[in-house]
Amino acid sequence: MEKSLKLALVQTDNTWENINKNLENLTLKLNLISNDVDVIVLPELFSTGFTMNANVVAENMKGKTILWMLKQAEIKYVLLIGSLLISENNIFYNRLVVAFPNGRIEYYDKRHLFSYAKEDHVFNPGKEKLVFEYKDFKICPLICYDLRFPVWARNTENYDLLIYVANWPNVRIFAWETLLKARAIENLCYVVGVNRVGIDNNNLVYSGHSAVYNTMGETLLDFETDKQDIKTITLQKNHIIESRNKFRFLDDRDEFEIK
């Protein structure tokens, strides 16, 4: 039987810094997703929006949003992915959390902090890339601005799926689409990008353009501009195997160390 992974991408708006309202809204949206989905992906900072007021809305790893993610992962029996504001020992992180249906948690702290918005003045950068296996797929999740740094995403771990969660504004949406395709092509992997829509309290406009690309950078799934929506797609492991057997580009990749 061919190995596959069914994903649901949630392209949504949110209410600024209102965790309760955002979780209530997302609960309703997740209830619409069929029970045969393996992975649900939410945008970056889905419970607050891209705020720098971490001292006001940041939570800990036993907080409301983490508990909500674990509950939804268990109820839906899915892998649930999204990022939120986390506080540990008075240090703040933009943390991508992976909630497993069995109650396990993995996480990745955003390495490349968006200095243009002074994110680096508020948050601490991550040091380690996260790569994990789920249902025979090797997955690497990253966050928004990380997309601009191909060395960090470089596929030295032979992952199959690269996921970006984002709050990527419309004014730079051409870069978003172009770089997602580039990451897929250079790493011979599936790439999933999940972006938000709406207008935040900084009057930044987000148009979505969430999408899925194959190893050739071809579009497998995209979203209508500015529209809140949920779309599903099934990824086939054989596509990865066949692409890498035919085009052995990863065999020629450079060796390097990231400091």
N, C-alpha and C positions, 0 to 999 in steps of 0.2 A: 504494500500500500504506500502510495506517495506521501511523503511528509509535507504537511502544510500548517500554516498558522493564520488564523482569521483575526483581523484587527478591526476595531472601531475607532475612528478619529472623531473627536468632539471639537468642532469649531464653534466657539461660544463667546458671548460678551460676558462681562462681570460687573458687579457693583463695587465701586471704589471702597476698599478697606472694610467691607462688610462681610465678614466670614460667614456668619449665620445665613444671610440671604443667599450668598453664593453657593453654599453647600446644599441649601434647600432646593435651589434652582437646578443644581447638578444632579441631585437625587432624582428629580423628575425626569431629567434627560436620560440618565442611566437606566431608568425603568423602561424606557422605550427600546433599549437595545436587546436583541434576541439572545437567548441563553446559549447559543452555539458559538459565541465569540470567545476567543482565547485571551485577547489583550485589548484594553481600552486605554487610549492616550488622551490626556487633557493638556491644555496649554500651560505655558510658564506662569507661575504665580496665580493659579486659577482661583484661589480663595480670597485674594486681596487686590489684584491688579499690580502693575509695576510701580509700586510705591517705595520710596526711600525712608518712610516712617517706620522703620523696623522696630524701634523702641516702643511703638504703640501697638503694632499688630503681630509681631513675631511670636511664634509658639515654640514649645519644646517638643521632644519626640514622643511625648505621651499626651499631646494636646488634642484639641477637638478635631482638627483636620486630619491628623494621623489616624485617630480612632475611626473617623468617618471613612478614610481610605481602606482601612483594614476590614471594616464592616461591609463596605460595598464589594470588596474583592471576595469576601467569603460568600455573600449573598449571591452574587453573579457568577461565582466560581471563575474569576478572571484574574489576570495580571493587570493591575491598575497603576498607571504611570502619570506623574505630573510633578511640578515643582511648587514649593511654598517657602515662606520665610521662617527660618528656624533660629532660635537663640540657644546657645550652649555656653555656659560660663561667661555670660555677658558679651559673647562674640556672636555676630550675626552671619548667617549663610543663606544664599539662594540655593536651596537644596532640592534636587530631584529625588523623589521617593518612589521606589518600586514596591508596591504591596502585593504579596502573593496570597492566593486563596487559602493557604494553610496557616496564615498568620506571620509568615516570615517577612522581613523587611530588608531591602538593600537600598543604598542611597549613594548619590554622587553630588558633590558640592561644585557649583559652577566655577570653573577655573578662570575663564576670561571675563572679568568684570567690566561692564560697559562704562568706561571712563568718560565718554561723551555726556553721559547722564549722571556722572559722579557716583556710580554704583560702587566703585572701588573705595570711596570715602566711607561707605557704610558697612560693606560686607567683607568677609574674609575669603580669599580665593581657595578653591580646592587644590589638592595636590595629586590625587590619584584618579585615573580613569576607571570607570566601572564597566566590566564585561561579564555577562552571566549567561547561563543557558536556560532555556525554557521551551519545552516541547520540541526538542531537537533543533532549535534555532539558537545560535549564539548572537546575543543582542548587546549593543553598545548605545546607551542613552546619553545625550549631551543637551546643553541649554543655549538657545538663542545665539548670543554673540560668539560662542564657541564655533559657530558655523564659518566664521571668517578666518579660522586658523587651521589650515589643512594638516599641519604637522601633528597637532594634538589628536586629530581624528584619524590619522594614518592607520591603515588596517594591518597592524603588526600582529594582531591576535587572531586573524582569520575569522572575524565575526561575519555574520550573514546579514544582519540588519542594523542600520544606524538610524537612531531616532533623535530628532530635534524637537523640543518643546519651546515655544517662543511667544514673546510679545514684540513682534517685528512690525514697525509702523509702515503705513502705506507709502510714505515718501521714499522709502528705500526698498520697495517690494520687488523691483527688478533684480536687485542684488540677491534677495532671498531666493527667488526662483532659480537664478543662474548658479548660485553656490550650492544649492541642494542637488542640482543635476551634476555639478562637477564632483561633489563628494561621492555620488553614486558611481560615476564613471571611473574615477581614479582608484576607488577602493573595491571595485567589482562586487558591490553589495546592493541590497535594497536600501533605499533611503526614504524615511517617513518624516515629514515636517508638519507639525500641528501648531497653528498660529491662531490668535484670538481675533475677534472683530469688535467694532464699537469705538467709542471715544472715551478716553480716560480723563482724570482730573487735571492733567497737564495739557489738555486739548490736543493730544496726539490721536490721530485717526488710524485705526487698524482695519485692514480690509480682508484679512484671512489668507487666502491663497494656500491653504493647507493642501498637501499633495503627497503622492507616493510615486517613486521612480524605481525603475529596474536597473540592472547592472550597466546597461547601455545609455542610461540617462533618459530613457523614454518614459513618458507620463503614463502611469497605470490608473491613477485616480486624481481628480482635482475637485475643487469646490467653487461654487458661485461666489463672486466677489461680494463682500459685505454681508453675507448671509450666514446666520446661525444655522448649523446643520450637523447631522451625524451621518457619516458614511462608513461602510464596511468594505473590506477587501480581503481576499485570501491569497497569501503568498505561498509559492511552491518552492520547496527546498531544491528540487531538481534544477530550477533555473540558475541557482548559485553554482551548483556542481558542474552543470554543462558549460556555463560561461567561463568558469575558471579552468576547466579542462581544455577548452578551445583557445581561450586567450589567457595565456599564462603570465599576465602582466605583473602579478604580485610576486612572481619568482624573481623579478628584476628590481624590486624595490630597494631603496637605500637603507642601510643600517645607521641608526643614530640613537642618541640619548637625549632625553628632555630633562632639563635641570630646573 
